[in-house]
């Protein structure tokens, strides 16, 4: 038999009611925690490297209930994985051969 709950969903943002055996509990949605006033507040995942999956070469930006990661200049990827875009070499090694029209030599780009 289902009953009613006392989670005040109208005045408390980011709270959800979870059914339990014989009852319910009110909890903050993912990305939020209960503050001292009892309301759910945003968790800043960027405050601690342990709270986000951003790569060492990425910047973490806190968003409402979550976060985003963006690779730093000179790197590319998802933000959780960032790879150096270029390593210019004049000696032929494994990589992609790039021929320059402005210069009289070709060079290779090593993909890291």
Beta strands, then each sheet from edge to edge (+ up, - down):
strand 1: 15-20
strand 2: 23-28
strand 3: 32-34
strand 4: 40-42
strand 5: 58-63
strand 6: 66-71
strand 7: 75-77
strand 8: 82-84
strand 9: 88-89
strand 10: 96-99
strand 11: 106-109
sheet 1: 1+ 2-
sheet 2: 3+ 4-
sheet 3: 5+ 6-
sheet 4: 7+ 8-
sheet 5: 9+ 11- 10+
end
